[in-house]
Amino acid sequence: MRRRWRLDFWSGVMAVALAVVALLMVWPLFNIFTASVIDNRSGALTLANFARILGHPAYRGALINSLIVGAGGMLGAMLLGIPLAMLTTRFVIVGRDLLATLAVLALVSPPFIGAYAWIMMLGSNGWMRALLADIGIGLPPIYGMFGILLVFSLKFYPFVFLLTASGLGAISPSVEEAAESLGAGPWRRFFKVTLPLVFPAVSSGALLAFVLSIADFGTPAIVGGKVRLLATTAFDLFTAEMGGNPGLASATSVVLIAVSMAVVVLQRWAVRRRDIAGSLIRRPSPQRLGSIASAAAHFVCYAIVLAGSLPSLVVIYTSFRKTSGPVFHPGFSLDSYARILGEVPHVIANSFTFSTAAVVLIVILGTLIGYILARRETLAAGALDSMLLVPYIVPGVVMGLAFVVTFNVPPLQITGTAAIIVLMLFIRRLPYAVRSSAAILKQIKGG
């Protein structure tokens, strides 16, 4: 009887999980897709919205710009993350753990915070731009494509760095030693041996950088200037002052999802084609470099991490400066913090309340679902696992629009309430808790 209760309990958890995911993920995305292929006036099926996106210069330009931003942000993250991973895992770098910690902390702040900080530094009246101008180095303002790519490269390189470093740590030194004994030089060993072995890790980090770059709304909205992307275009179409165009906004969102899914499929196909396994017999020992090479390696590592951490440091520093409106004055004070606590305490309270409520839901349901995925190999578990991949590839702005479209009418009319914020945070972050708990539980035998 006890065993039957246990089976019934986990079956009930499975049913609840499927219902929650279907309600908060499948249904909203289905509504977005439906809105994209239905004419607003006649209600007939149509592909006119997609034809307009591909045919109209403005929307086609937004699509091209999004692809450029995704590819540029990905390449920038790789150019920063891969060398940093190679240097910190293969050679003795003083403060290596500190560098890794700072790189992780750079991921904590939202991208738009970094964009705001870079405006203070390299904007039209940025202090760093003015400082460089005083020594004869003229830089254009950060606004535009350059600013977007700069922010994304420095924001998302830690994904490439951390995953690549993990992959490099799992390669047996004997593999590279064998290549060296066969006459392969350093560069040949890297491109023919090391890089293929860490390709799955590198491509996973690159995939995250690409998807997050094309999905981000805040950064291009702040520093993009006249550069239009699919994410900002979809938002503008939906919230236009003259009534908006939900059908076209939905079609733009569907195109954004399609681009993300295409990149995910391409990455998985490339990894399967390069199914090369490396065995970890002994962890590679970092090598000591000569004095000049060591100084150069330390400079590169600290320069990359400092550049990525600079926006957070600037925001923290300026928060203690004395100000009068937008003007900074000499000296430091806590006036800005006192003003926030005095004028908008409800904003801080809402942030903590909503995030805490979402975390509680995520931990409870995420742990239960993780247990199911780790212990059961059923059709329902497989379907649930597949559905939980969706938040990884669906941009946040798309999910936001999908929630507004879905939950703005009865029977679940929660738009404009705290509930829609909590539920959005919950469903967006649920897969992370599920993956983490499932990975831990799979390592535990029994039960």
Summary of the structure (lengths in Angstrom):
residues: 447
radius of gyration: 24.6
end to end distance: 17.3
largest distance: 82.1
contacts: 1401
relative contact order: 0.13
helix: 74%
strand: 3%
